[in-house]
């Protein structure tokens, strides 16, 4: 007891001397990480925000501040509004499709016993692959003349579908690839959530008469998967908003701008037209969207059930 009291007294005395000297070792230990965070993350964001108020072009030696003109141009730019609309449509299709299919696959795979690991690997393979390579594969698969999908459609007696050259369905074809790429990852997350549900809840529900599949799904499984569903929805939304690879590889924003999205327009403004100031304003707008989605996750998580 005497040694413990001596140690506590030493610690109190040590903290008192640190307070008197105005130095907290915790801040010194955090200083390298804080410095790295400021240089790698915060400083580039600050530079982009500053450039968004200028007319700077990449490589130019003469530029000036233009205030909020770049942001005002965004509000009246039809190509930007079109890209924003296409991105919103793409996100709606991808998020709803990947979340629902991920949940359905997780429920089916969860009860497969020894084959569960095999199904997990099979469905997770698209997640581990690069979307650029997958885009090239899907461009061939859905080709209007030589693609296997259209060969099958023609063999069944239907008219061939030009998936990527029809303005009415091109964005949905890209969204289908996005769903296919995300659904395996969402399935793994839902499987983790299903594994954490206590078995006695299903037994208690059965005693109360809720022993059917749909009763167990809506009265036990779905409420207990609330936190997982919120997390999966938010991460899928953020991933869907970042769509760029398939657009750049397959459609380049066409036909007639029907697949133009925010990041592809940002790429064109930055590296094709060298409008750095305008591209910076686009980047800031995109950053605000990402921050808003993250804020939704924080507030939405307060209303769900945590076991």
C-alpha positions as CSV (number, residue, x, y, z in Angstrom):
1,X,0.0,0.0,0.0
2,X,2.8,2.3,0.8
3,X,4.5,1.8,-2.6
4,X,1.1,2.5,-4.3
5,X,0.6,5.7,-2.4
6,X,4.2,6.7,-3.2
7,X,3.6,6.1,-6.9
8,X,0.3,8.1,-6.9
9,X,2.0,10.9,-5.1
10,X,4.8,10.9,-7.7
11,X,2.3,10.9,-10.5
12,X,0.4,13.8,-9.0
13,X,3.6,15.7,-8.5
14,X,4.7,14.9,-12.0
15,X,1.4,16.2,-13.5
16,X,1.6,19.3,-11.3
17,X,5.1,20.1,-12.6
18,X,4.0,19.6,-16.2
19,X,1.0,21.9,-15.6
20,X,3.3,24.5,-14.1
21,X,5.7,24.2,-17.0
22,X,2.8,24.4,-19.5
23,X,3.9,21.2,-21.4
24,X,1.7,18.2,-21.9
25,X,3.6,15.1,-23.3
26,X,0.3,14.0,-25.0
27,X,0.5,16.9,-27.4
28,X,4.1,16.2,-28.2
29,X,3.3,12.6,-29.1
30,X,0.4,13.7,-31.3
31,X,2.4,16.5,-33.0
32,X,4.0,14.3,-35.8
33,X,0.6,12.8,-36.8
34,X,-1.1,16.2,-36.6
35,X,1.7,17.8,-38.7
36,X,1.3,15.0,-41.3
37,X,-2.5,15.4,-41.3
38,X,-2.1,19.1,-41.9
39,X,0.3,18.7,-44.8
40,X,-1.3,15.8,-46.6
41,X,-5.0,16.4,-46.0
42,X,-5.8,19.9,-44.7
43,X,-3.3,22.0,-46.8
44,X,-4.4,20.6,-50.2
45,X,-8.1,21.2,-49.2
46,X,-7.2,24.7,-48.3
47,X,-5.4,25.3,-51.6
48,X,-8.3,23.9,-53.6
49,X,-10.7,26.2,-51.7
50,X,-8.5,29.2,-52.4
51,X,-8.2,28.3,-56.1
52,X,-12.0,28.0,-56.4
53,X,-12.1,31.8,-56.0
54,X,-9.7,32.4,-58.8
55,X,-9.5,32.1,-62.6
56,X,-6.3,30.2,-62.5
57,X,-5.6,27.8,-65.4
58,X,-3.1,25.0,-65.1
59,X,0.4,26.2,-66.1
60,X,-0.6,29.9,-66.4
61,X,1.6,32.6,-64.8
62,X,-1.1,35.3,-64.6
63,X,-4.3,34.8,-62.6
64,X,-6.6,36.8,-60.4
65,X,-9.3,36.4,-57.8
66,X,-12.8,36.4,-59.1
67,X,-14.8,36.0,-55.9
68,X,-17.7,33.6,-56.1
69,X,-18.0,33.8,-59.9
70,X,-17.0,30.1,-60.4
71,X,-19.8,29.0,-57.9
72,X,-22.3,31.3,-59.7
73,X,-21.3,29.7,-63.0
74,X,-22.0,26.3,-61.5
75,X,-25.6,27.2,-60.8
76,X,-26.1,28.2,-64.5
77,X,-24.0,25.6,-66.2
78,X,-26.3,23.2,-68.0
79,X,-23.6,20.5,-68.3
80,X,-23.0,20.6,-64.6
81,X,-26.7,20.4,-63.8
82,X,-27.0,17.5,-66.2
83,X,-24.0,15.8,-64.5
84,X,-25.5,16.4,-61.1
85,X,-28.9,14.9,-62.2
86,X,-27.1,11.8,-63.8
87,X,-25.0,11.3,-60.7
88,X,-28.1,11.4,-58.4
89,X,-29.9,8.9,-60.7
90,X,-26.9,6.6,-60.7
91,X,-26.6,6.8,-56.9
92,X,-30.3,6.0,-56.3
93,X,-30.1,2.9,-58.5
94,X,-26.8,1.6,-57.2
95,X,-27.6,2.2,-53.5
96,X,-31.0,0.7,-53.6
97,X,-29.9,-2.3,-55.7
98,X,-26.7,-3.1,-53.9
99,X,-28.2,-2.8,-50.4
100,X,-31.3,-4.9,-51.1
101,X,-29.4,-7.5,-53.1
102,X,-26.6,-7.5,-50.5
103,X,-29.1,-8.2,-47.7
104,X,-30.9,-10.9,-49.8
105,X,-27.6,-12.7,-50.6
106,X,-26.5,-12.4,-47.0
107,X,-29.7,-14.1,-45.7
108,X,-29.4,-16.8,-48.3
109,X,-25.7,-17.4,-47.8
110,X,-26.0,-17.3,-43.9
111,X,-27.9,-20.6,-43.9
112,X,-25.7,-22.5,-46.3
113,X,-23.5,-24.1,-43.6
114,X,-20.1,-25.3,-44.9
115,X,-20.6,-23.8,-48.4
116,X,-20.8,-20.3,-46.8
117,X,-17.1,-19.6,-47.3
118,X,-17.3,-20.6,-50.9
119,X,-20.2,-18.2,-51.6
120,X,-18.5,-15.4,-49.8
121,X,-15.4,-15.7,-52.0
122,X,-17.4,-15.9,-55.2
123,X,-19.5,-12.9,-54.4
124,X,-16.6,-10.9,-53.1
125,X,-14.4,-11.4,-56.2
126,X,-15.8,-8.3,-58.1
127,X,-14.9,-6.1,-55.1
128,X,-11.3,-7.2,-55.2
129,X,-11.0,-6.5,-58.9
130,X,-10.2,-3.1,-60.5
131,X,-13.2,-1.3,-61.9
132,X,-11.3,-0.2,-65.0
133,X,-10.6,-3.8,-66.0
134,X,-14.1,-4.8,-65.2
135,X,-15.4,-1.9,-67.3
136,X,-13.6,-3.2,-70.3
137,X,-15.0,-6.7,-69.7
138,X,-18.6,-5.4,-69.4
139,X,-18.1,-3.2,-72.5
140,X,-17.5,-6.4,-74.4
141,X,-20.2,-8.4,-72.6
142,X,-22.9,-5.8,-73.4
143,X,-21.7,-5.0,-76.9
144,X,-24.6,-4.6,-79.3
145,X,-23.2,-6.9,-82.0
146,X,-20.6,-9.3,-80.5
147,X,-21.5,-9.3,-76.8
148,X,-22.6,-12.6,-75.3
149,X,-25.6,-10.9,-73.5
150,X,-27.0,-9.6,-76.8
151,X,-26.3,-13.0,-78.4
152,X,-28.5,-14.5,-75.8
153,X,-31.2,-11.9,-76.2
154,X,-31.2,-12.5,-80.0
155,X,-31.3,-16.3,-79.5
156,X,-34.4,-15.8,-77.3
157,X,-36.1,-14.0,-80.2
158,X,-35.9,-10.4,-78.9
159,X,-34.3,-7.4,-80.5
160,X,-30.7,-6.6,-79.6
161,X,-30.2,-3.8,-77.1
162,X,-27.5,-1.1,-77.6
163,X,-26.8,-0.7,-73.9
164,X,-24.1,2.0,-74.0
165,X,-25.3,4.0,-77.1
166,X,-28.9,4.4,-76.1
167,X,-29.3,7.7,-74.1
168,X,-32.4,6.3,-72.3
169,X,-30.7,3.2,-70.8
170,X,-26.9,4.0,-70.8
171,X,-26.8,5.3,-67.3
172,X,-28.8,2.3,-66.1
173,X,-26.3,-0.1,-67.8
174,X,-23.5,1.7,-65.9
175,X,-25.5,1.5,-62.7
176,X,-26.0,-2.3,-63.1
177,X,-22.2,-2.6,-63.3
178,X,-21.9,-0.5,-60.1
179,X,-24.5,-2.8,-58.3
180,X,-22.6,-5.9,-59.4
181,X,-19.3,-4.4,-58.1
182,X,-20.8,-3.4,-54.7
183,X,-23.1,-6.1,-53.8
184,X,-20.4,-8.6,-52.6
185,X,-19.0,-6.0,-50.2
186,X,-22.4,-5.2,-48.8
187,X,-23.2,-8.9,-48.4
188,X,-20.1,-9.4,-46.3
189,X,-21.2,-6.5,-44.0
190,X,-24.7,-7.9,-43.6
191,X,-23.3,-11.4,-42.9
192,X,-21.3,-9.9,-40.0
193,X,-24.5,-8.3,-38.8
194,X,-26.5,-11.5,-39.0
195,X,-23.8,-13.4,-37.1
196,X,-24.1,-11.0,-34.2
197,X,-27.9,-11.5,-33.8
198,X,-28.5,-13.7,-30.6
199,X,-30.2,-17.0,-31.4
200,X,-32.5,-16.7,-28.3
201,X,-34.3,-13.7,-30.0
202,X,-35.5,-16.0,-32.7
203,X,-36.5,-18.6,-30.1
204,X,-38.4,-15.9,-28.2
205,X,-40.1,-14.8,-31.4
206,X,-41.1,-18.4,-32.1
207,X,-42.7,-18.7,-28.7
208,X,-44.7,-15.6,-29.4
209,X,-45.9,-17.1,-32.7
210,X,-43.5,-15.3,-35.1
211,X,-41.8,-18.4,-36.5
212,X,-42.3,-17.8,-40.2
213,X,-39.6,-16.5,-42.5
214,X,-41.2,-13.1,-43.0
215,X,-42.1,-12.7,-39.4
216,X,-38.5,-13.4,-38.3
217,X,-37.2,-11.1,-41.0
218,X,-39.4,-8.0,-40.2
219,X,-39.6,-8.5,-36.4
220,X,-36.1,-9.7,-35.5
221,X,-33.6,-9.7,-38.3
222,X,-34.4,-6.3,-39.9
223,X,-34.6,-4.3,-36.6
224,X,-31.3,-5.9,-35.3
225,X,-29.6,-5.1,-38.6
226,X,-30.5,-1.4,-38.2
227,X,-26.9,-0.1,-37.5
228,X,-25.5,-2.3,-40.2
229,X,-28.1,-1.1,-42.7
230,X,-27.3,2.5,-41.9
231,X,-23.5,1.9,-42.3
232,X,-24.0,0.0,-45.6
233,X,-26.3,2.6,-47.0
234,X,-23.9,5.5,-46.2
235,X,-20.8,3.7,-47.5
236,X,-22.6,2.6,-50.7
237,X,-23.8,6.2,-51.2
238,X,-20.3,7.6,-50.9
239,X,-18.9,5.0,-53.2
240,X,-21.6,5.5,-55.8
241,X,-21.1,9.3,-55.8
242,X,-17.4,8.6,-56.7
243,X,-18.3,6.9,-60.0
244,X,-15.7,7.7,-62.6
245,X,-13.9,4.6,-63.9
246,X,-16.7,3.0,-65.8
247,X,-17.8,6.3,-67.3
248,X,-14.2,7.1,-68.4
249,X,-13.6,3.6,-69.9
250,X,-16.9,2.8,-71.5
251,X,-19.0,5.9,-72.4
252,X,-16.8,9.0,-71.8
253,X,-20.0,10.8,-70.7
254,X,-22.0,10.0,-73.8
255,X,-24.2,9.4,-75.6
256,X,-25.4,13.1,-75.7
257,X,-24.2,13.6,-72.1
258,X,-26.6,10.9,-70.7
259,X,-23.8,9.4,-68.6
260,X,-21.9,12.5,-67.7
261,X,-21.3,12.5,-63.9
262,X,-19.7,15.0,-61.5
263,X,-16.2,13.4,-61.3
264,X,-15.9,12.9,-65.0
265,X,-16.8,16.6,-65.6
266,X,-14.3,17.5,-62.9
267,X,-11.6,15.5,-64.7
268,X,-12.4,17.2,-68.0
269,X,-12.3,20.7,-66.5
270,X,-9.0,19.9,-64.8
271,X,-7.0,18.0,-67.4
272,X,-8.6,18.6,-70.8
273,X,-9.7,22.2,-70.6
274,X,-7.2,23.2,-67.8
275,X,-9.9,25.3,-66.0
276,X,-8.3,24.9,-62.6
277,X,-10.4,27.5,-60.9
278,X,-13.7,26.1,-62.1
279,X,-12.6,22.6,-61.4
280,X,-11.7,23.6,-57.8
281,X,-15.2,25.0,-57.3
282,X,-16.5,21.6,-58.6
283,X,-14.2,19.9,-56.1
284,X,-15.5,22.0,-53.2
285,X,-19.1,21.3,-54.1
286,X,-18.3,17.6,-54.3
287,X,-16.6,17.8,-50.9
288,X,-19.7,19.5,-49.4
289,X,-21.9,16.6,-50.7
290,X,-19.6,14.0,-49.0
291,X,-19.6,16.0,-45.7
292,X,-23.4,16.2,-45.8
293,X,-23.7,12.4,-46.4
294,X,-21.3,11.8,-43.4
295,X,-23.4,14.1,-41.3
296,X,-26.5,12.1,-42.2
297,X,-24.8,9.0,-41.0
298,X,-24.1,10.6,-37.6
299,X,-27.7,11.8,-37.1
300,X,-29.3,8.7,-38.6
301,X,-27.3,6.3,-36.4
302,X,-28.9,7.9,-33.3
303,X,-32.4,6.6,-34.2
304,X,-31.4,2.9,-34.7
305,X,-31.3,0.1,-32.3
306,X,-27.9,-1.1,-31.0
307,X,-27.8,-4.4,-29.1
